[in-house]
Amino acid sequence: MLRMTLIEIVLFSLPFLLFFLYRTFILRHRMAEGDAFDPTPYHKLFILGGCFGLCRVFVFGVTSQNLPRR
């Protein structure tokens, strides 16, 4: 139960962590060049969230203990 909870927490928080890393990288890069900064890459977050959602379904499907035995 603890393992499933930790996996859930990690998979839930990973897109947020990646977004903040992306935002920090872009902000520092654009501040150095003097460009404007758009802090809302919604299309990238949507695609990334979908990918992590599919990974989450796969991980829970593989690690499930309630599989029928043949």
C-alpha positions in Angstrom: 0.0 0.0 0.0 2.8 2.4 0.8 4.5 1.6 -2.5 1.4 2.4 -4.5 0.9 5.7 -2.5 4.5 6.8 -3.2 4.2 5.9 -6.9 1.0 7.9 -7.0 2.5 10.9 -5.3 5.6 10.9 -7.5 3.6 10.5 -10.7 1.2 13.3 -9.6 4.0 15.8 -8.7 6.3 15.0 -11.6 4.5 17.3 -14.2 4.6 20.2 -11.7 8.3 19.7 -11.0 9.0 19.6 -14.8 7.0 22.7 -15.4 8.8 24.7 -12.7 12.2 23.5 -14.0 11.1 24.4 -17.6 9.9 27.8 -16.4 13.1 28.5 -14.5 15.2 27.5 -17.4 13.2 29.6 -19.9 13.0 32.6 -17.6 16.8 32.7 -17.0 17.5 32.1 -20.7 15.1 34.9 -21.9 16.2 37.3 -19.2 19.7 37.0 -20.4 18.6 37.8 -24.0 16.1 40.5 -22.9 13.1 38.8 -24.5 9.5 38.7 -23.2 8.5 35.6 -21.2 5.3 33.7 -21.6 4.9 31.6 -18.4 1.9 29.5 -19.6 2.8 26.8 -22.1 -0.6 25.1 -21.8 -0.3 22.9 -24.9 3.0 21.4 -23.7 1.6 20.8 -20.2 -1.5 19.2 -21.7 0.6 16.8 -23.8 3.0 16.1 -20.9 0.1 15.4 -18.5 -1.4 13.0 -21.0 1.8 11.1 -21.3 2.3 10.9 -17.6 -1.3 9.7 -17.2 -0.7 6.9 -19.7 2.5 6.0 -17.9 0.6 5.9 -14.6 -2.0 3.5 -16.0 0.8 1.3 -17.3 2.7 1.3 -14.0 -0.4 0.4 -12.0 -1.4 -2.2 -14.5 2.0 -3.9 -14.3 2.4 -3.7 -10.5 -1.2 -4.7 -9.6 -1.3 -7.6 -7.2 -5.0 -8.4 -8.0 -4.3 -10.2 -11.3 -6.2 -13.4 -11.9 -4.0 -16.5 -11.8 -4.3 -19.1 -14.5 
